[in-house]
Amino acid sequence: MPLNIPNHLPATEILKKENIFVMREDEAQHQDIRPLRIAILNLMPLKIETETHLLRMLSNSPLQVEIVLLHTRDHESHNTPQEHLEAFYKTWGDIKNDNFDGMIITGAPVEKLDFEEVDYWNELKDIMNWSKSHVTSTLYICWAAQAGLYHHYKVPKIVQQKKFFGVFKHRVLDNKVPLMRGFDDEFLAPHSRYSTMDRNDIIKIPDLQILSESDDAGIYIVAKKNGSMVFVTGHSEYDPFTLQSEYFRDVNKGLDINIPDNYFIDDDPSKEPIVRWKAHANLFFTNWLNYCVYQSTPYDFVRKNSK
């Protein structure tokens, strides 16, 4: 089934070239079907790039998906054209009376700040609270995973001197949970962050279950046991060259950045990256859409009770 995305969104042509079936809004309106409605709160500076990453992942499913893109009201974007935001994005105020089958909250390069120092923290708290009664399942990615665990469960983040940067091996802790169905015992996933969490702060919370972790990158996937909240500390949605772009960006800024682990051929930045996480990424997003969203969401969108 197709991915329904706004007319003229830049990601459309990129995805079509990859043989991904996308359908414009005006075309989807003629189909007698209720697609899953997924809101994406995009906190990343390069919003167009992040849109493409996530839409690519959400397309790999037999389910029809309608996307609503959101940005924060309280933060001025300096890396995405204002015309793009005005054409394709809404704010929470525009949609807060709506209900959604799923929601994705992206990461943001603010992990060295205390949560309360982030200029849109109060707005984000309102959105996270709202999601509990208006969204069937919310997927928190990277910094957002730490923000969500802190806000909902008071799990603190721990800032590191060295960046978790590269592609790391992870293990599945419970392959009977539907979200992890079909995963190999070990798999790879990218990370790019300066902060982490202590697993002991998570395992003492009865609502939560750690589903995957890494000896090198720490906690990877945490989920509320009913699937209504999923927290992923890495970036399985990254395309082949994202870590490369981040590495050379920091090098050009004169920052002390390590070469991303297990990424370039022979760990040589002059050589091509090796993509070894795409299968896991597609499986994860398909499982989330199927088990946490589609099989849990009500048809009529009526939700009155908090999760």
Number of C-alpha atoms within 10 A of each C-alpha: 14 20 27 26 22 20 14 12 16 15 19 22 13 13 17 12 9 9 9 17 15 22 21 17 16 12 10 19 12 8 9 7 9 13 20 21 20 24 23 22 23 22 22 20 16 15 20 18 16 21 18 20 19 19 22 23 19 24 22 18 18 13 17 19 25 23 21 20 21 22 20 21 14 13 13 13 17 9 11 15 12 12 9 13 17 9 12 17 20 18 16 21 11 10 13 13 9 11 20 26 25 27 24 20 25 23 27 16 14 16 22 16 10 13 19 9 11 13 13 16 17 14 15 23 15 11 18 19 15 16 22 18 16 26 26 26 29 28 23 26 25 26 29 23 24 25 26 25 23 15 16 11 14 13 19 18 21 13 16 13 8 12 17 22 23 23 27 24 16 22 18 20 16 15 16 11 13 14 24 22 15 13 15 13 13 14 19 22 23 28 23 23 24 19 20 22 19 13 14 9 13 20 13 10 12 9 12 19 20 19 22 22 21 18 10 11 23 17 22 25 24 24 21 17 14 14 22 19 25 26 26 23 27 26 23 25 25 22 19 16 14 17 23 18 11 15 20 15 13 13 14 9 9 9 11 9 16 14 18 24 14 19 25 20 12 12 14 12 15 9 11 15 20 14 17 17 21 17 13 20 20 19 19 20 21 21 19 23 25 17 18 24 25 19 11 16 19 12 11 8 15 13 16 9 8 11 16
